[in-house]
Amino acid sequence: MHTVVVGPSGVTESDVLAVARGGARVELSAEAVAALAASREIVDALAAKPDPVYGVSTGFGALATRHISPELRGRLQRNIVRSHAAGMGPRVEREVVRALMFLRLKTLCSGRTGVRPEVAQTMADVLNAGITPVVHEYGSLGCSGDLAPLSHCALALMGEGDAEGPDGTVRPAGELLAEHGIRAVELREKEGLALLNGTDGMLGMLVMALADLDTLYKSADVTAALTLEALLGTDKVLAPELHAIRPHPGQAASAANMLAVLRDSGLTGHHQDDAPRVQDAYSVRCAPQVAGAGRDTLAHARLVAERELAAAIDNPVVLAEDTSGGARVESNGNFHGAPVAYVLDFLAIAAADLGSIAERRTDRLLDKNRSHGLPPFLADDAGVDSGLMIAQYTQAALVSELKRLAVPASADSIPSSAMQEDHVSMGWSAARKLRTSVDNLTRILAVELYAAARAVELREGLTPAPATRAVLDALRGAGVEGPGPDRYLAPDLEAADAFVRDGRLVEAVEKVTGPLR
């Protein structure tokens, strides 16, 4: 099994995906263990002094003014975990919980949090055992980080609360730890706080959304190309020199992908109506501009994610040296989720627009007044058959939902902790709605694929591009039926959704075109 080694300098996007989705094992590097031990020495030295240090010998948030005596500090750290594990609602997906635990481990291993090496090792052991703490949908304001979700994970490290075992059964966390020979941690100064203070949940969901959207933007280029072909459109608008004079890299990539799919098509630009089209409708002609803008948004979001993956986010943090050569623990605001929340919202906006333009292309395929010779609703016997009329209704409903999900969460803030935490990011909420957006965008593109594939096959006597032919063959091989009389449509749409979701659409094209951009 693949192993991811966590050091003090951060992790990569592929590391997160390997652990969250691939079940990769996690190991701490020798450098990480040394960094953990060194920062712990600093915390222990400060804990022995009479001066109050936030998170070490004081209360938290609005209660930070109380100095905590040494005999109460272990209880203090346990209590912050228990009290903050206050999530409600449905369980969060396993991959999200694994991602947030792994990313919290990444920050622990930076040597900036002051936890003991055994705390970090216990977290790695829990991940490797396939134990997934039960985390709930609601509880994070995205500042001070994803407090409630991370608290539920920390609770499991203490042997408390519930967790899902490798077999998928939810049981008391203490029982699962014992079965796997994992000793529950006894928290000491600062350790409870260090387990809770980070943007790990929203960052993990951002990383997974980036991976999913990479595939979906390529998929959108393919479905747009198939629709252009089915409508007997012109591929001249995809010429590289046209996109070079508006030098957005995402736009150029999308146009190049569409052009690759349409290469050697016998349908594009050669079979116009009696009144020749000078140009296609915006939803077809401007597909690279819209998808390209989304791709550039992805690139910016990835830059933010890369910076966060290299970051150490906690409050307070351990600084090994200052200008005088000493070490200290300092409060800060790096836990604020604004950088991540903004790009999560940006991606939801881009996903909504990509879904919207795909739905407009689908509607054009089904309208006999705009489809240039295709039967109404691509029906076998229009009137007796309804064809894909209601498939477009479903797609339209999904698009409408995407538009609602595009309303930014990060523009909201609600004060908490007796006004100590008076501005929050809502980044967790932005991440949760983006996951729904990505899920629904997949379905929207599946409907366009289903309609465009049927429309191409209805152009009898005309030869589609080799890449299109490969898509049609793979789609039919996946159990998605072609044109014909009305039938129970939901299973076909579900199969088309799976075909897009697991990357088989892109894979079928790339066997002909080579890698898409």
Solvent accessible surface area in square Angstrom, and as a share of the most:
residue,aa,sasa,rsa
1,M,177,0.79
2,H,117,0.52
3,T,48,0.28
4,V,4,0.02
5,V,86,0.49
6,V,0,0.00
7,G,15,0.14
8,P,54,0.34
9,S,96,0.62
10,G,20,0.19
11,V,14,0.08
12,T,75,0.43
13,E,33,0.15
14,S,75,0.48
15,D,31,0.16
16,V,0,0.00
17,L,41,0.20
18,A,21,0.16
19,V,0,0.00
20,A,3,0.02
21,R,100,0.37
22,G,57,0.55
23,G,27,0.26
24,A,3,0.02
25,R,105,0.38
26,V,2,0.01
27,E,86,0.38
28,L,25,0.12
29,S,17,0.11
30,A,83,0.64
31,E,109,0.49
32,A,0,0.00
33,V,60,0.35
34,A,62,0.48
35,A,24,0.19
36,L,0,0.00
37,A,42,0.32
38,A,56,0.43
39,S,4,0.02
40,R,10,0.04
41,E,122,0.55
42,I,28,0.14
43,V,0,0.00
44,D,51,0.27
45,A,54,0.42
46,L,29,0.14
47,A,11,0.09
48,A,89,0.69
49,K,107,0.45
50,P,113,0.71
51,D,91,0.47
52,P,85,0.54
53,V,23,0.13
54,Y,50,0.19
55,G,0,0.00
56,V,0,0.00
57,S,1,0.01
58,T,8,0.05
59,G,6,0.06
60,F,29,0.12
61,G,15,0.14
62,A,44,0.34
63,L,132,0.66
64,A,31,0.24
65,T,136,0.79
66,R,151,0.55
67,H,81,0.36
68,I,11,0.06
69,S,35,0.23
70,P,91,0.58
71,E,139,0.62
72,L,57,0.29
73,R,8,0.03
74,G,21,0.20
75,R,138,0.51
76,L,26,0.13
77,Q,0,0.00
78,R,71,0.26
79,N,60,0.31
80,I,6,0.03
81,V,0,0.00
82,R,111,0.40
83,S,74,0.48
84,H,58,0.26
85,A,19,0.15
86,A,70,0.54
87,G,14,0.13
88,M,144,0.64
89,G,42,0.40
90,P,90,0.57
91,R,104,0.38
92,V,6,0.04
93,E,69,0.31
94,R,98,0.36
95,E,40,0.18
96,V,1,0.00
97,V,1,0.00
98,R,4,0.02
99,A,0,0.00
100,L,0,0.00
101,M,1,0.00
102,F,0,0.00
103,L,0,0.00
104,R,0,0.00
105,L,0,0.00
106,K,5,0.02
107,T,1,0.00
108,L,0,0.00
109,C,0,0.00
110,S,19,0.13
111,G,12,0.11
112,R,94,0.34
113,T,0,0.00
114,G,0,0.00
115,V,0,0.00
116,R,31,0.11
117,P,32,0.20
118,E,87,0.39
119,V,0,0.00
120,A,0,0.00
121,Q,75,0.33
122,T,12,0.07
123,M,3,0.01
124,A,0,0.00
125,D,48,0.25
126,V,0,0.00
127,L,2,0.01
128,N,36,0.19
129,A,19,0.15
130,G,10,0.10
131,I,1,0.00
132,T,2,0.01
133,P,1,0.01
134,V,16,0.09
135,V,1,0.01
136,H,46,0.20
137,E,31,0.14
138,Y,144,0.55
139,G,44,0.42
140,S,6,0.04
141,L,52,0.26
142,G,0,0.00
143,C,9,0.05
144,S,11,0.07
145,G,1,0.01
146,D,0,0.00
147,L,33,0.16
148,A,7,0.05
149,P,2,0.01
150,L,2,0.01
151,S,0,0.00
152,H,25,0.11
153,C,1,0.01
154,A,1,0.01
155,L,22,0.11
156,A,1,0.01
157,L,0,0.00
158,M,17,0.08
159,G,21,0.20
160,E,54,0.24
161,G,35,0.34
162,D,76,0.39
163,A,0,0.00
164,E,22,0.10
165,G,1,0.01
166,P,82,0.51
167,D,110,0.57
168,G,42,0.41
169,T,67,0.39
170,V,61,0.35
171,R,65,0.24
172,P,66,0.42
173,A,0,0.00
174,G,29,0.28
175,E,85,0.38
176,L,3,0.01
177,L,3,0.02
178,A,76,0.59
179,E,110,0.49
180,H,75,0.33
181,G,72,0.69
182,I,19,0.10
183,R,210,0.77
184,A,39,0.30
185,V,15,0.09
186,E,119,0.53
187,L,5,0.03
188,R,104,0.38
189,E,30,0.13
190,K,0,0.00
191,E,0,0.00
192,G,0,0.00
193,L,6,0.03
194,A,0,0.00
195,L,2,0.01
196,L,0,0.00
197,N,4,0.02
198,G,0,0.00
199,T,3,0.02
200,D,5,0.02
201,G,0,0.00
202,M,0,0.00
203,L,2,0.01
204,G,1,0.01
205,M,1,0.00
206,L,0,0.00
207,V,0,0.00
208,M,1,0.00
209,A,4,0.03
210,L,0,0.00
211,A,25,0.19
212,D,44,0.23
213,L,1,0.01
214,D,54,0.28
215,T,42,0.24
216,L,5,0.03
217,Y,4,0.02
218,K,51,0.22
219,S,0,0.00
220,A,2,0.01
221,D,2,0.01
222,V,0,0.00
223,T,0,0.00
224,A,3,0.02
225,A,0,0.00
226,L,0,0.00
227,T,0,0.00
228,L,1,0.00
229,E,0,0.00
230,A,0,0.00
231,L,4,0.02
232,L,9,0.05
233,G,1,0.01
234,T,24,0.14
235,D,40,0.21
236,K,160,0.68
237,V,31,0.18
238,L,1,0.01
239,A,22,0.17
240,P,91,0.57
241,E,117,0.52
242,L,88,0.44
243,H,7,0.03
244,A,69,0.54
245,I,143,0.73
246,R,127,0.46
247,P,110,0.69
248,H,90,0.40
249,P,97,0.61
250,G,4,0.04
251,Q,5,0.02
252,A,33,0.26
253,A,11,0.09
254,S,0,0.00
255,A,2,0.02
256,A,34,0.26
257,N,3,0.01
258,M,1,0.00
259,L,46,0.23
260,A,17,0.13
261,V,0,0.00
262,L,1,0.01
263,R,136,0.50
264,D,113,0.59
265,S,14,0.09
266,G,26,0.25
267,L,1,0.00
268,T,7,0.04
269,G,32,0.31
270,H,136,0.61
271,H,70,0.31
272,Q,60,0.27
273,D,58,0.30
274,D,154,0.80
275,A,79,0.61
276,P,99,0.62
277,R,51,0.19
278,V,140,0.81
279,Q,101,0.45
280,D,9,0.04
281,A,30,0.23
282,Y,157,0.60
283,S,14,0.09
284,V,3,0.02
285,R,56,0.20
286,C,37,0.22
287,A,4,0.03
288,P,1,0.01
289,Q,52,0.23
290,V,38,0.22
291,A,4,0.03
292,G,0,0.00
293,A,60,0.46
294,G,3,0.03
295,R,32,0.12
296,D,40,0.21
297,T,33,0.19
298,L,7,0.03
299,A,61,0.47
300,H,83,0.37
301,A,0,0.00
302,R,57,0.21
303,L,75,0.37
304,V,13,0.07
305,A,1,0.01
306,E,90,0.41
307,R,150,0.55
308,E,22,0.10
309,L,4,0.02
310,A,69,0.53
311,A,31,0.24
312,A,30,0.23
313,I,10,0.05
314,D,0,0.00
315,N,15,0.08
316,P,1,0.01
317,V,17,0.10
318,V,2,0.01
319,L,47,0.23
320,A,59,0.46
321,E,129,0.58
322,D,48,0.25
323,T,152,0.88
324,S,100,0.64
325,G,53,0.51
326,G,32,0.31
327,A,45,0.35
328,R,78,0.28
329,V,19,0.11
330,E,69,0.31
331,S,68,0.44
332,N,42,0.21
333,G,45,0.43
334,N,89,0.46
335,F,27,0.11
336,H,47,0.21
337,G,0,0.00
338,A,20,0.16
339,P,67,0.42
340,V,1,0.00
341,A,0,0.00
342,Y,109,0.41
343,V,2,0.01
344,L,0,0.00
345,D,3,0.01
346,F,88,0.37
347,L,2,0.01
348,A,0,0.00
349,I,86,0.43
350,A,15,0.12
351,A,0,0.00
352,A,8,0.06
353,D,76,0.39
354,L,3,0.02
355,G,0,0.00
356,S,27,0.18
357,I,20,0.10
358,A,0,0.00
359,E,13,0.06
360,R,107,0.39
361,R,3,0.01
362,T,1,0.01
363,D,28,0.15
364,R,51,0.18
365,L,0,0.00
366,L,5,0.03
367,D,41,0.21
368,K,120,0.51
369,N,122,0.63
370,R,69,0.25
371,S,0,0.00
372,H,40,0.18
373,G,69,0.66
374,L,8,0.04
375,P,44,0.28
376,P,40,0.25
377,F,72,0.30
378,L,2,0.01
379,A,5,0.04
380,D,86,0.44
381,D,75,0.39
382,A,51,0.39
383,G,80,0.77
384,V,124,0.71
385,D,14,0.07
386,S,54,0.35
387,G,12,0.12
388,L,2,0.01
389,M,56,0.25
390,I,94,0.47
391,A,2,0.02
392,Q,25,0.11
393,Y,124,0.47
394,T,65,0.38
395,Q,0,0.00
396,A,36,0.28
397,A,64,0.49
398,L,26,0.13
399,V,8,0.04
400,S,48,0.31
401,E,52,0.23
402,L,0,0.00
403,K,117,0.49
404,R,144,0.53
405,L,27,0.13
406,A,17,0.13
407,V,99,0.57
408,P,56,0.35
409,A,15,0.12
410,S,23,0.15
411,A,87,0.67
412,D,79,0.41
413,S,41,0.26
414,I,98,0.50
415,P,68,0.43
416,S,33,0.21
417,S,42,0.27
418,A,90,0.70
419,M,124,0.56
420,Q,112,0.50
421,E,40,0.18
422,D,80,0.41
423,H,110,0.49
424,V,1,0.00
425,S,3,0.02
426,M,26,0.11
427,G,0,0.00
428,W,5,0.02
429,S,39,0.25
430,A,0,0.00
431,A,0,0.00
432,R,32,0.12
433,K,30,0.13
434,L,1,0.01
435,R,47,0.17
436,T,57,0.33
437,S,0,0.00
438,V,11,0.06
439,D,47,0.24
440,N,12,0.06
441,L,0,0.00
442,T,4,0.03
443,R,93,0.34
444,I,0,0.00
445,L,0,0.00
446,A,2,0.02
447,V,8,0.05
448,E,0,0.00
449,L,0,0.00
450,Y,3,0.01
451,A,1,0.01
452,A,0,0.00
453,A,0,0.00
454,R,9,0.03
455,A,0,0.00
456,V,5,0.03
457,E,50,0.23
458,L,53,0.26
459,R,25,0.09
460,E,153,0.69
461,G,83,0.80
462,L,47,0.24
463,T,95,0.55
464,P,18,0.11
465,A,0,0.00
466,P,65,0.41
467,A,1,0.01
468,T,0,0.00
469,R,102,0.37
470,A,26,0.20
471,V,0,0.00
472,L,1,0.00
473,D,80,0.42
474,A,35,0.27
475,L,0,0.00
476,R,60,0.22
477,G,71,0.68
478,A,31,0.24
479,G,52,0.50
480,V,0,0.00
481,E,97,0.44
482,G,17,0.16
483,P,52,0.33
484,G,13,0.13
485,P,90,0.57
486,D,70,0.36
487,R,72,0.26
488,Y,169,0.64
489,L,35,0.17
490,A,56,0.43
491,P,67,0.42
492,D,10,0.05
493,L,30,0.15
494,E,116,0.52
495,A,25,0.20
496,A,0,0.00
497,D,13,0.07
498,A,41,0.32
499,F,2,0.01
500,V,0,0.00
501,R,102,0.37
502,D,91,0.47
503,G,16,0.16
504,R,87,0.32
505,L,0,0.00
506,V,13,0.07
507,E,89,0.40
508,A,9,0.07
509,V,0,0.00
510,E,50,0.22
511,K,159,0.67
512,V,71,0.41
513,T,35,0.20
514,G,25,0.24
515,P,124,0.78
516,L,13,0.06
517,R,143,0.52
